[in-house]
Structures are given as C-alpha cells and as structure tokens.
Amino acid sequence: MNGRMPVKKSLAFLLIVVTLLTACSESSRAAIGSWLRDSGGPAAAEGARVALTAAVEAAQTNVPRAQTAAAAAAATGGPIARTLVAEGAVAGGTLGAEILATGGPIAGTAVAGGFDALSTRAAQEPGYRCPAVVYDTNSDLNVVVDISGAQLDAAIAASVPGSPLIGLGGAFVDAGRAYGLSAYYLAAHAAWASAWGTSALATVKNNPFGYGATLACPYDCAVPFNSREEAINFIAPLVKADYLTPGGRFYTTPTLAGMEPIFSGDPAWAEGISSVMNLLRQNTPCP
C-alpha cells in the first residue's frame, strides 16, 4: 500500500475539508487545519475509522462533553454539521464524510431512544435521579449503578456517536445487576480495551475486552465469542470472582487500581477506564 487515497475519495475528502473551513471561524479553521496536518489523511486511506478516532481520543482523556460538536448537537437538536464550535472543531473535523455531508441530526439515534426511555421512567418515578458519583482508580467496582440499558446506550452514543457498543447498554446493565458490578465499569472497560468497539477483536471475535490477548499474541490468542453479549456475560462473573471478591485468585482491593497490575500491566489502564466511567456518567441523560 502506498498510503495514497484514490482520486475520487481524495476529492470528496478535500470537498468536506473546504466546506468545514468555509463554515467555521478563524480559530476553528486553524484547529481543523492542525488536525489535517497531524493526520495527513493516511488514516482514511489505510481503512481506519476516521469517524471515531478523535472522539475516542477525547473520551479516553475525559475531555468534557461540552467541548465537542456532538454535545452541541445533542443539546440543541441541530445537525452536527451546523454545530461545529471552536472548542470542538478538531473532533468535529473527524466525524466522517457522511455525517458532515448530510448534516444528519443526532435525533433518531440511541440518544433519542435514551431520552424517550428516560421520560417514561421519570414519569413513573418522579424522584428518580442519576448517580452523582465521581469515579477514580480507587472507586469500588462492586457498586450497582441505578440506570437503565437505554440510558447507558444514550451515554455511549453521546460520548462517541456511531460506536459499535451502542445497543449493548442493556447487556452491561443486566450483567452489572446479576453479578453485583458497576455497569459503568463494564461498559468503560469494553470501550477502553476495544477503542469503543472498533478493534478487530471486538468486530471479528466479538471480544471487546480483549480477553486472552497478550503483547506477544495480540490477536490469535484472544478468545472468540459467539456474540458481544456472550463476552459481557463471560467477563463479568470472571472479574467479580477473581479480582473483586475477597479470597479471589487475584484480589487485592475491589478497584481498578487493584486489578491493574495483574489484569493489564499497562500503567494507563486504570486511569483510562475511570476516565471513561466519568464520561459515561456525565453523558447519561437524567431528569
């Protein structure tokens, strides 16, 4: 592969860029230009999911949702292409040709479904409020979160629009309740390990947690599952028994900090997952 995009794709990409640069303020144009210089477009040519790249980066570093174009679109009901604020120009510039070209609104996605489900629950339980906890690497993961699957789907969609993890909210919530775990932890673990569901392990092997993969054997050794739901229902009891329960084989504390040295060994793992937990909590639609 020579790293060059086909001519038609290159022209389409340049048309989108010109449209963005024309529509945005000077600071926004500078930000988009900076992103283009850094990426140079090869990511698209190599088949990377450009639509998710910057959003995943922002989510993993816990960039406030208020700074993204998707957040502005969700708040105003306007299409993403019309809500590229200066702070979100870089993320906005990587949302993909289809969204930018059509200006498709967030309405009709899982976000809209989440808000509909929430209004029903709010009507049934007028006193209901989302949890207001702030997570860190020492937070107890054995705390069940009182949210619905639709709410978690909405939070995932608001964090990374188009993430393949959208639709798994119910599976994360049900597994959390069944095994006494935080659904935010389960979803954040999957999001962090699979780049929000876009990794080959998640898409080909239905293994968003990367279970079985090692540095020496990152793909072939990873366990395949029949579905992503099956993977969630396999990982949840395993983590609960081995890492988060006193007497478990690898138990030290029921926290990300306690799990990290044995489960991952990556010094950024616990901090990364806790930041995604906070992002999901912040993006959960609540009355």
FITI-410219 format. One record per residue (C-alpha): residue in one letter; x, z, y. Coordinates in steps of 0.02 Angstrom, whole numbers, plus 32768, in hexadecimal, padded with zeros to 4 digits. Layout:
AXZY
...
This chain:
M800080008000
N80477FD080A8
G7FE6804E8110
R7F897FC98176
M7ECD7FC38187
P7E747F1C8160
V7E547EB881FD
K7D967ED081FD
K7DA77F8C81E3
S7E2C7F95826A
L7DBC7F3C82E6
A7D2A7FAD82BC
F7D99804682D0
L7DDA800A8378
L7D297FE483B4
I7CF68097838E
V7D8F80DA83E8
V7D6E80708482
T7CB980AB8484
L7CF28160847C
L7D75814B8502
T7CF880F88576
A7C72817C855D
C7CDD8217856E
S7D2D826F8600
E7DE6825C8628
S7E1182FC85CA
S7DAA82C38534
R7DFF82188535
A7EA8826D8537
A7E7682DA84A4
I7E378246843E
G7ED481E58468
S7F3D8277842E
W7EE0827C8388
L7EFA81C18370
R7FB381CE8394
D7FC5825B8317
S7F658205828B
G7F87814F82B7
G7EF6811B824B
P7F55811B81A5
A7EE581A3815F
A7E53812B8165
A7EBA809F811A
E7EEE810E8089
G7E3C813C8061
A7E3D81EB80AA
R7D96823180E3
V7DB38224819E
A7D01825D81BD
L7D2F830B8181
T7DE8832081A8
A7DE483738253
A7D4683D6822C
V7D9A841F8192
E7E34844B81FA
A7DC9849F827C
A7D6884FF81F9
Q7E04853D81A1
T7E4E857B8244
N7DA785C88277
V7D9585608316
P7CF6859D836B
R7C6085308343
A7C39852583FD
Q7CD284B68411
T7C97842B839E
A7C2C839483C0
A7BC083BD8329
A7B9984678375
A7B5F84188416
A7AF4839D83B5
A7AA78429834D
A7A82849083E7
T7A358403844C
G79E8839983C3
G7A458304840A
P7AAC828883A4
I7B6282B18388
A7B9B821383E2
R7B4882508481
T7B8B8301847D
L7C4882ED8479
V7C7D837C84E8
A7D2F83878526
E7D57841A84B5
G7D1983BD841B
A7D5C83118440
V7DE1831583B9
A7D67834E8333
G7CE582D78377
G7D5D8246836B
T7D6C825E82AF
L7CB68269827F
G7CB981BA8239
A7C84810B826A
E7BD381168228
I7BA481B38288
L7BF9817C8327
A7BB280CC831F
T7AFF810282FB
G7AFD81A3835E
G7A9B81EE82CE
P7A54829882F8
I7A708332828E
A79B3833F8276
G7987830B81C6
T7A21835C8179
A7A2E8402811F
V7A3B845481CA
A7989842281F1
G7951845A8145
G79A88500815F
F794F851F8203
D78A884F381B4
A78C7856C8125
L78FE85F181A0
S786085E48209
T77FA8600816C
R785E8699813B
A785886DC81ED
A779B86CC81EA
Q7793872A8145
E781387AE8178
P780A87C88235
G7895884B8230
Y791187DD81D3
R79BC87C38221
C7A5A877281DE
P7AED87E481B4
A7B5A8805824D
V7BFA882E81F1
V7CA787EB821E
Y7D1287C38187
D7DCC87DB816F
T7E4287DA80DA
N7E14888F80B1
S7D57887980B2
D7CFF88B08012
L7CC988137FB4
N7C5088777F49
V7BCD88797FD4
V7B36880A7FB7
V7B0587A78053
D7A4C87A1807E
I7A3A86E880A5
S79DE86598050
G7A2985C07FFE
A79DC85548087
Q7A2F85BE810D
L7AD885AE80B8
D7AC184F280A7
A7A9A84EC8162
A7B3785508188
I7BA384DA811F
A7B5584418173
A7B70848A8220
S7C2584B581F5
V7C54840C81A9
P7BCB838981B8
G7BC8831D811B
S7C24839980AC
P7C00837A7FF3
L7BE384377FE4
I7B3D84238040
G7AB5843E7FBF
L7B1584C57F61
G7AD985527FD2
G7A59858B7F51
A7ADC858D7EC7
F7B5485F67F30
V7AC9866F7F63
D7A83867F7EB2
A7B2F869E7E67
G7B54871F7EED
R7AB5877D7EC5
A7ACD876E7E08
Y7B7F87B17E08
G7B7E88217EA2
L7BEC87B57F10
S7BE787747FC2
A7B9E86C37FC6
Y7C0886A68062
Y7CA386CC7FFB
L7C7286557F6E
A7C4985C87FE6
A7CE585E68050
H7D5585EC7FB6
A7D1085447F7C
A7D1E84FA802B
W7DD185338043
A7E0D84FD7F97
S7DB984517F9B
A7DC5841E8053
W7D09843B8062
G7CE283E37FBF
T7D4783447FDE
S7DDA83627F68
A7DED82FC7EC9
L7DD583997E61
A7D2E83B97EB6
T7CEF83067EB4
V7D3182CC7E0A
K7D3E836C7DA5
N7CB283CE7DFB
N7D3384577E17
P7D2E84897ECF
F7D8F852A7EAD
G7E2484CE7E60
Y7E19853D7DC7
G7EA7851D7D4D
A7F1084B67DC6
T7FC484E87DE5
L804D84A97E5A
A80A184567DC5
C7FFF84107D81
P7F8683FD7E13
Y7F0783877DC5
D7F1683717D09
C7F16842D7CE8
A7E7D844F7D53
V7DE284767CEC
P7D5783F37CF2
F7CA2842D7D01
N7BFF83D27CDF
S7BC383FC7D8E
R7BF9845B7E28
E7B7084DA7E05
E7BBF84F97D5B
A7C6685177DB0
I7C1885967E27
N7BC685F37D97
F7C6B85F57D39
I7CD986307DC8
A7C6486B87E0B
P7C6387297D70
L7D1B87077D4C
V7D51873E7DFB
K7CD987D17DF6
A7D1A88137D4E
D7DD487EF7D61
Y7DF688077E1A
L7D6B886A7E6D
T7D3C88F07DED
P7DA4898F7DCF
G7DF7897E7D25
G7DF788C07D30
R7E9588667CF5
F7ECF883E7DA7
Y7E7188BF7E0D
T7EC889147E9E
T7E4289167F25
P7D9E88B27F2D
T7DE088497FBC
L7E3287A27FE2
A7ED487FE8006
G7ECA884D7F5A
M7EA787A67F04
E7F26873B7F60
P7FCC87677F0B
I7F8C873F7E5C
F7EFC86C67E76
S7F5686567EF2
G800486897F29
D7FE886277FCA
P8006869C805E
A7F82863F80C3
W7EFC8648803B
A7EA786EE8066
E7EAB86D18122
G7E6A8620810C
I7DD6865380A1
S7DA886E48114
S7DA9866D81A9
V7D3285F7814F
M7CC2868B8123
N7CB686B581DC
L7C9485FF8208
L7C0585F7818A
R7BBD869C81C8
Q7BC68662827D
N7B7185BD8250
T7AE4860A81E9
P7A4085E98244
C79EA868D826A
P794D86BE82CD
